[in-house]
């Protein structure tokens, strides 16, 4: 319903947008935890957070755009608007036409909110990657291989998204079965 750059957002792309935002939210929580550590030694699991320069932040934002992560973030805005219209159509169908008009008017301002997250993501890259690493990553996305990667990444994420639900269910069953056996050996009934 709400087009992004003149195109309709399909369920596949919308699902990717939600996944990208979930990944970013998780990364933001991890980054906050890392930032809260005072003078802790950096580890492979928790990269050091640095104060990036304006040039590094700009390069980080460029990486977000060149990797097409910005498209996923922007798609999430349209997805939220579509979800609002769908849920309203079920509960108050008489409001859908007016709501759609209002959302179309608000869309440019709401899309600016995507830019806020794009900027934050670019800054996050700049905080954890060195200047040279930023240049290397930027060089990759400027290359033919990097451009191809950016184009196929939504497909790969779609496959991953479809595989995650059954994989998680199987892992949960396996884990619980193995935990029950191991806990029984220790004298506990873990049910």
C-alpha positions in Angstrom: 0.0 0.0 0.0 2.7 2.5 1.0 5.3 2.6 -1.7 9.0 2.9 -1.1 10.7 4.8 -4.0 7.7 4.1 -6.3 7.5 0.3 -5.6 5.2 -1.7 -3.5 6.8 -3.4 -0.5 6.2 -7.1 -0.6 5.9 -9.4 2.4 9.4 -10.8 1.7 11.0 -7.3 1.8 8.9 -6.3 4.8 10.0 -9.4 6.7 13.6 -8.5 5.9 13.1 -5.0 7.2 11.8 -6.3 10.5 14.7 -8.8 10.7 17.2 -6.0 10.0 15.6 -3.8 12.7 15.7 -6.7 15.2 19.3 -7.3 14.4 20.1 -3.6 14.8 18.2 -3.5 18.1 20.2 -6.4 19.4 23.4 -4.8 18.2 22.4 -1.6 19.9 21.8 -3.4 23.2 25.2 -5.1 22.9 26.8 -1.8 22.1 25.2 -0.2 25.1 26.5 -2.9 27.3 30.0 -2.5 25.8 29.9 1.3 26.2 28.9 0.9 29.9 32.1 -1.0 30.6 34.7 1.4 32.1 38.2 0.7 31.0 37.4 -3.0 30.3 39.8 -4.8 28.0 38.3 -5.3 24.6 37.6 -8.9 23.5 36.5 -10.5 20.3 33.0 -10.8 21.5 32.8 -7.1 22.6 34.6 -4.7 20.3 35.9 -1.5 21.8 33.7 1.5 21.4 35.6 4.6 20.2 34.7 8.2 19.6 34.6 8.4 15.8 35.5 11.4 13.8 32.9 13.1 11.6 34.7 11.6 8.6 34.4 8.1 10.1 30.7 8.6 10.8 30.1 9.8 7.3 32.0 6.7 6.0 29.9 4.5 8.3 26.7 6.0 6.9 28.0 5.5 3.4 28.5 1.8 4.2 24.9 1.5 5.4 23.7 3.0 2.1 26.2 1.1 -0.1 25.3 -2.2 1.6 21.6 -1.4 1.0 20.8 -1.8 4.7 19.1 1.6 4.4 16.5 0.1 2.1 15.6 -2.4 4.8 15.3 0.3 7.4 13.2 2.5 5.1 11.0 -0.5 4.2 10.2 -1.0 7.9 8.5 2.4 8.0 6.2 1.4 5.1 5.6 -2.0 6.8 4.5 -0.3 10.0 2.2 2.0 8.1 0.7 -1.0 6.2 0.3 -2.9 9.5 -1.6 0.0 11.0 -4.0 0.1 8.0 -4.5 -3.7 8.1 -5.2 -3.8 11.8 -7.5 -0.8 11.5 -9.4 -2.4 8.6 -10.3 -5.3 10.9 -11.4 -3.2 13.9 -12.7 0.0 12.3 -13.1 -0.4 8.5 -14.9 2.9 8.2 -11.6 4.7 9.1 -9.3 3.0 6.6 -9.8 5.6 3.8 -9.1 8.6 6.0 -6.3 6.8 7.8 -4.6 5.9 4.4 -4.8 9.6 3.4 -3.3 10.7 6.7 -0.5 8.2 6.5 0.3 9.3 2.9 0.6 12.9 4.2 2.8 11.8 7.1 4.9 9.5 5.0 7.7 12.0 4.2 8.1 12.9 7.9 8.0 9.3 8.9 10.6 8.4 6.4 12.9 11.0 8.0 12.8 8.7 11.1 14.4 6.0 9.0 17.2 8.5 8.4 17.7 8.8 12.1 18.3 5.0 12.4 20.5 5.0 9.3 22.6 7.7 10.9 22.8 5.8 14.2 23.8 2.6 12.3 26.5 4.5 10.4 27.8 5.9 13.7 27.8 2.4 15.2 30.0 1.1 12.4 32.3 4.1 12.9 32.5 3.4 16.7 33.7 -0.2 16.3 35.7 -0.2 13.1 39.0 1.5 12.7 39.4 4.2 10.0 41.2 1.6 7.8 38.5 -1.0 8.4 35.9 1.5 7.4 37.8 2.2 4.2 38.2 -1.5 3.5 34.5 -2.2 4.0 33.6 0.8 1.9 36.0 -0.4 -0.8 34.3 -3.8 -0.8 30.9 -2.4 -1.3 32.2 -0.2 -4.1 33.6 -3.3 -5.8 31.6 -5.5 -8.3 31.5 -8.3 -5.7 30.3 -5.9 -3.0 27.6 -4.6 -5.2 26.5 -8.1 -6.0 26.6 -9.0 -2.3 24.3 -6.0 -1.6 21.8 -7.1 -4.2 21.6 -10.7 -3.1 21.7 -10.1 0.6 17.9 -9.7 0.8 17.5 -13.1 -0.8 19.9 -14.7 1.6 18.2 -13.1 4.6 14.9 -14.3 3.3 16.2 -17.9 3.1 17.7 -17.4 6.6 14.4 -16.0 7.9 12.5 -19.0 6.6 15.0 -21.4 8.0 15.2 -19.8 11.5 11.8 -20.9 12.8 12.1 -24.7 12.2 15.8 -24.6 13.2 15.0 -22.9 16.4 12.2 -25.3 17.2 14.5 -28.3 16.5 17.3 -26.8 18.6 15.0 -26.2 21.5 13.7 -29.8 21.4 17.3 -31.2 21.2 18.6 -28.9 23.9 15.8 -29.8 26.3 16.1 -33.5 25.6 19.9 -33.4 26.3 19.4 -31.1 29.4 16.8 -33.5 30.8 19.2 -36.5 30.4 22.2 -34.7 31.9 20.2 -33.3 34.8 18.7 -36.8 35.5 22.3 -38.1 35.8 22.8 -35.4 38.5 19.7 -36.5 40.4 17.2 -33.9 39.1 13.9 -34.4 37.3 14.0 -31.5 34.9 10.5 -31.4 33.2 
